[in-house]
Amino acid sequence: MVANRAGNVRLRSKAYSDLGFAYRQMGEPLQAKQAFEQSLQVMPNQPMLMVMLGLIAQKNGDLAEAVRQYTTPRRCSTPTLSTCCWRRRCGKKDAWMRPTSPSSARRVSRPI
């Protein structure tokens, strides 16, 4: 498997993240979560993967973990479209400045 053998950190991280997206499309959220986490171990601070982990946590009903994953990207880089859109659904006009609370996650949460 490329993810295990790639010497280049970016290539290894990309292989794990691609694997995660493939698992997610196949309806295998646990395997997707593991692949996303492996990609983040290899190369931290990937906002899109943190948002994906947030979506998986939200779907599993773990709103505290979802909020943690959704708010972590804003601490490590520039805003992602997904995170900004999610925060705007919470009624945050300055969608990137304030932390999101679990109560606002419940307010906007809906089945995925």
N, C-alpha and C positions, 0 to 999 in steps of 0.2 A: 504494500500500500504506500502511495506517495507520501502521505502524511507522516508515516513513521520513518521514512528514509531520506526525506528531503533535508539537505544540509543547510539550505537557505531558510532563515527564520520566516521571512515573508511567505515563501512558497509553502512551508509546512503549515503556517497559520491559515493560509488561503485554502489549503487542502482540507483542513479540519472544518473550516467554516462552510465550504461548499458541501462537505459531507453532512453537516448539520442542516443546511437548507434542503438537501435531498431527503434526509430522514423526515424533516417537517412536512414536506410535500407528500410523502408516503404515509403520513398519519402516525408517525412513530416519535412522539414528543420526548420520551425519555432518552432515546438514542440521540435525538437532535440536541437536547440539553447537554448531554455528555460531550458531544462533538464541539458545540459552541464553547463550553467551558475549557476544553483542551486547547482550542484556538486562542482563547484569552490567556491561558497559562503561557503559551508560546509567545504571544504578542499582546500584552494588556492594552487597555484603553481603546477598544474598538466599539464606538457607540452603537452601531447597528446591531452587533451581537448582543450587547446589553439590553437593547430594546427587544430583541427576539427572546432572550431569557425572560424578560418581563412579560411578554405575551404568553409564554408557556406557563409561567407562574400564575398569571391571571386566569388562564383557562383551567388550571388545576385548583383554583379557588384560594391560592395563597396571595392575598392582596398585599400583605406587608412586604413580601419578597418582590412582588411586581412593582410596587412603589419604589423600593430600593433600587431595582434594576433600571426603572425609568428615570430616576433622578441622578443616578451615578454618571451617565454620559455628560451631563452639564458641568460636572466637576472636572472632567478630564479633557474636554475639547470643545469645539464649536458646536452649536445646536444641530441636531439632526431633524429632518422634516417630520419624521414619525413622532419624536418626542415633543416637538413644538405643537403638532396637531393634537396629540393626546392631552397635553397641558391646557391647550385652548379649550378643549371639550370640558375641562374642569372649571372653566370660567376665569382663567388666569389671563388677563390682558397682557401683562408682561411675562409671557409664557416661559421665559428662560431664567427669570431672576429668583423666584421664590420656590422653596421646596414644596412638594406635593404631599398631602397627608393621606393616610389610609381612608379617612372619611370621604375625601373627594374621589378616591379611587372607587369606593363603593357606589358613589353617586353616579359616576359615568360608566361603571362596569356593566357590560351586557354580554350575553353568551357570544362566543366567537365561533 
